Amino acid sequence: MTRRVGAAVTPGPVGLALRAGVITYLAVLVIVPLATLAHKGLAGGAGAVWKAASSPVAADALVLTLWTAAVMAVVNAVMGTATAWVLVRFRFPGRRLLSALVDLPFAIPTLVAGIMLVTLFGPQTPLGAWMAAHGIKIVFADPGIILALLFITMPLVVRAVEPVLMEIDPAEEEAAATLGASPLVTFRRVVLPPVIPAIASGTIQCFARALAEFGSVVVVSGNIPNRTLTAPVYIFGEVESDRPGTAAAVSLLLLAVAVAALFATRGLQQFVGRDRA
């Protein structure tokens, strides 16, 4: 099937056919849709993209999407790292269950996640009614959007940081403690430096994933223009209103941010891989 030449591998006929099939598959699945979106979004030129994105409703939707994703990413960076630390450094009853719960959001459809939050915090529920009586609004407001994003992206930082923590020798922490370092200083000086790239990688993945979230957000946000309407929901509304050009133009902006985040994540992952090697 293949013929090895030095360190490289020269594919035979079957290998060439397989490679062509994989390239064709990726082209049909990824490249062609992206090219079509770019062609549709840029059909009216860069001015049309700016005009579509600068309308009051679209601009507010983009700003809401970006800042809620940023807040969620920061919270996930802190709590995801803490969760990974607990899973790696401590042994306690229910640890395996906790580890399984971390991956649960990946198994739950995002629409179901939104419904769960509405069932818990909705204005007709006991908890939601109590919070509303005290001036706290979760569902159909910004906090509901952030909670939904936190739920669907929770595993990303945990699973990015966990393997790096597992490779840190506990003897280094013990040596620091022996020299009189406090637990906080030990964490800051010994543990944190090698895991910072992994934290950053997982955080950027959270941010990029949140930019396109639709299923959970469309349920919990209320979709109020200029208030709780996010960019993905706005794009869906434009498609439903038979304005695909506007939808494609706004989508291009989200795509540009997501691609930039993807390249940043890839770079950090390669850095982490070289550092671990």
C-alpha positions in Angstrom: 0.0 0.0 0.0 2.8 2.4 0.8 6.6 2.4 0.3 8.9 3.9 2.9 11.7 6.1 1.6 14.0 7.2 4.4 11.9 9.0 7.1 9.0 9.7 4.6 6.3 7.5 3.2 5.6 7.3 -0.5 2.0 6.2 -0.9 1.1 3.5 -3.4 -2.0 3.4 -5.6 -4.3 2.6 -2.7 -2.7 5.3 -0.5 -3.1 7.8 -3.3 -6.7 6.9 -3.7 -7.3 7.2 0.0 -5.5 10.6 0.2 -7.6 11.9 -2.7 -10.8 10.7 -1.0 -9.9 12.4 2.3 -9.0 15.7 0.5 -12.3 15.5 -1.5 -14.3 14.8 1.7 -12.7 17.8 3.5 -13.2 20.0 0.5 -16.9 19.2 0.2 -17.5 19.3 3.9 -15.4 22.4 4.9 -13.8 24.3 2.0 -16.8 24.6 -0.3 -19.3 25.8 2.4 -16.7 28.3 3.6 -16.0 29.6 0.1 -19.8 29.9 -0.6 -20.3 31.9 2.6 -17.4 34.2 1.7 -18.7 34.7 -1.8 -22.3 35.4 -0.6 -21.1 37.7 2.3 -18.7 39.7 0.1 -21.0 39.9 -2.9 -21.7 43.5 -2.2 -18.1 44.3 -1.2 -16.6 45.2 2.1 -18.9 48.2 2.4 -21.9 45.9 2.4 -20.4 43.8 5.2 -19.8 46.9 7.2 -23.3 48.2 6.5 -24.9 44.9 7.6 -22.8 44.7 10.8 -23.2 48.3 11.8 -27.0 48.4 11.8 -28.2 49.0 15.4 -29.6 45.5 16.0 -26.7 43.7 14.4 -24.1 45.8 16.2 -25.7 45.2 19.6 -26.0 41.5 18.8 -22.3 41.2 18.0 -21.3 43.2 21.0 -23.5 41.1 23.3 -22.0 37.9 21.8 -18.5 39.0 22.2 -18.7 40.3 25.8 -20.7 37.4 27.1 -18.3 34.9 25.5 -15.4 36.8 27.0 -16.9 36.8 30.5 -17.7 33.1 30.2 -14.1 32.4 29.0 -12.6 34.1 32.0 -14.8 32.3 34.5 -14.1 29.0 32.8 -10.3 29.7 32.9 -10.5 30.0 36.7 -13.0 27.3 37.5 -11.8 24.9 34.9 -8.3 25.1 36.2 -9.6 24.6 39.8 -11.6 21.6 38.7 -8.7 20.0 36.9 -6.5 20.6 40.0 -9.0 18.9 42.2 -9.3 15.9 39.9 -5.6 15.5 39.5 -4.3 16.2 43.0 -6.9 14.8 45.3 -8.4 11.3 45.8 -11.9 11.2 47.3 -15.1 9.2 47.0 -17.0 10.2 43.9 -14.0 11.5 42.1 -14.7 9.3 39.0 -18.3 10.5 39.0 -17.1 14.1 39.2 -14.8 13.5 36.2 -17.7 12.0 34.3 -19.9 15.0 35.1 -17.3 17.3 33.6 -17.9 15.6 30.2 -21.6 15.5 30.5 -22.3 18.8 28.7 -20.8 17.3 25.5 -23.4 14.5 25.6 -26.4 16.8 26.2 -27.9 18.6 23.2 -27.5 22.4 23.6 -31.2 22.9 23.2 -31.9 20.6 26.1 -29.3 22.6 28.2 -31.3 25.8 27.5 -34.5 24.1 28.6 -32.9 22.9 31.8 -31.9 26.4 32.7 -35.4 27.7 32.0 -36.8 24.9 34.0 -34.6 25.9 36.9 -34.5 29.7 36.7 -37.6 30.5 34.7 -40.0 33.2 36.1 -42.7 30.5 36.8 -40.4 28.3 38.8 -40.0 28.7 42.7 -36.3 29.6 42.4 -36.9 32.0 39.5 -39.9 33.6 41.3 -37.8 34.1 44.5 -34.9 35.6 42.6 -37.2 37.9 40.6 -38.8 39.1 43.9 -35.3 40.1 45.0 -34.4 41.9 41.8 -32.3 39.1 40.3 -33.1 38.1 36.7 -31.4 35.1 35.2 -33.5 33.7 32.3 -34.3 36.1 29.4 -31.4 38.3 30.5 -27.6 38.5 30.2 -26.8 36.1 33.1 -28.8 33.4 31.5 -26.8 33.7 28.3 -23.5 33.4 30.3 -24.8 30.4 32.3 -25.8 28.6 29.1 -22.3 29.3 27.6 -20.6 28.2 30.8 -22.5 24.9 30.7 -21.8 23.9 27.2 -18.1 24.9 27.3 -17.2 23.6 30.8 -15.1 20.6 29.8 -12.8 22.5 27.5 -10.5 24.1 30.0 -10.6 21.1 32.4 -9.5 18.7 29.7 -6.9 21.0 28.4 -5.3 21.6 31.8 -5.7 18.1 33.3 -3.0 16.2 31.3 -0.4 19.0 31.9 -1.1 18.9 35.7 -0.7 15.1 35.6 2.8 15.5 34.2 4.0 17.9 36.9 6.1 16.1 39.5 4.5 16.5 43.0 8.1 16.4 44.3 8.6 19.9 43.0 5.7 21.1 45.1 6.9 19.2 48.1 10.4 20.8 47.7 8.8 24.3 47.6 6.8 23.5 50.8 10.0 22.2 52.5 11.7 25.5 51.7 8.9 27.4 53.4 6.7 28.4 50.5 3.0 28.8 51.2 0.5 26.8 49.2 -0.4 29.9 47.2 3.2 30.7 46.5 3.8 27.1 45.5 0.9 27.2 43.1 2.0 30.5 41.6 5.7 29.7 41.2 5.7 26.0 40.6 2.4 24.8 39.2 1.0 27.8 37.3 3.9 28.6 34.8 3.8 25.2 33.0 0.0 25.1 32.8 -0.6 28.7 31.6 -0.4 27.8 27.9 -2.9 25.0 28.4 -5.2 27.3 30.3 -5.0 29.9 27.5 -5.6 27.2 24.9 -8.7 25.9 26.6 -10.0 29.5 27.3 -9.6 30.4 23.6 -11.5 27.3 22.6 -14.3 28.2 25.0 -14.5 31.7 23.5 -14.5 30.4 19.9 -17.2 27.8 20.8 -19.4 30.4 22.4 -19.4 32.7 19.4 -21.6 30.3 17.4 -23.8 28.9 20.2 -27.4 28.9 19.2 -29.4 26.0 20.7 -29.1 26.9 24.4 -29.0 30.7 24.0 -32.1 30.9 21.8 -34.1 29.4 24.7 -32.7 31.3 27.7 -32.0 34.8 26.1 -35.5 35.9 25.2 -34.1 37.2 21.9 -35.0 40.8 22.5 -33.4 43.1 19.9 -30.8 45.5 21.2 -31.0 43.7 24.6 -30.7 39.9 24.6 -30.4 39.1 20.9 -27.1 37.4 20.2 -25.4 37.3 16.8 -26.1 33.6 16.0 -29.8 34.2 16.7 -29.8 37.4 14.7 -28.3 35.5 11.8 -31.0 32.9 12.0 -33.6 35.6 12.0 -32.1 37.2 8.9 -32.2 33.9 7.1 -35.8 33.4 8.2 -36.6 36.9 6.9 -35.2 36.0 3.5 -32.1 38.3 3.9 -29.3 35.7 3.3 -26.9 38.4 2.2 -27.1 40.2 5.6 -26.9 36.9 7.4 -23.8 35.9 5.4 -22.1 39.2 6.0 -22.5 39.1 9.8 -21.5 35.4 9.7 -18.2 36.4 8.0 -17.3 38.6 11.0 -18.0 35.8 13.5 -16.1 33.5 11.2 -13.1 35.8 11.2 -13.0 36.0 15.0 -13.4 32.2 15.3 -10.6 31.5 12.7 -8.3 33.9 14.6 -9.1 32.1 17.8 -8.5 28.7 16.1 -5.0 29.7 14.9 -4.2 31.0 18.4 -5.4 27.7 19.9 -3.3 25.7 17.4 -0.2 27.7 18.2 -0.7 27.3 21.9 -1.3 23.6 21.6 1.9 23.2 19.6 3.8 25.2 22.2 2.3 23.0 25.0 3.2 19.9 23.0 6.8 21.0 22.6 7.1 22.1 26.2 5.7 18.7 27.4 8.0 16.8 25.0 
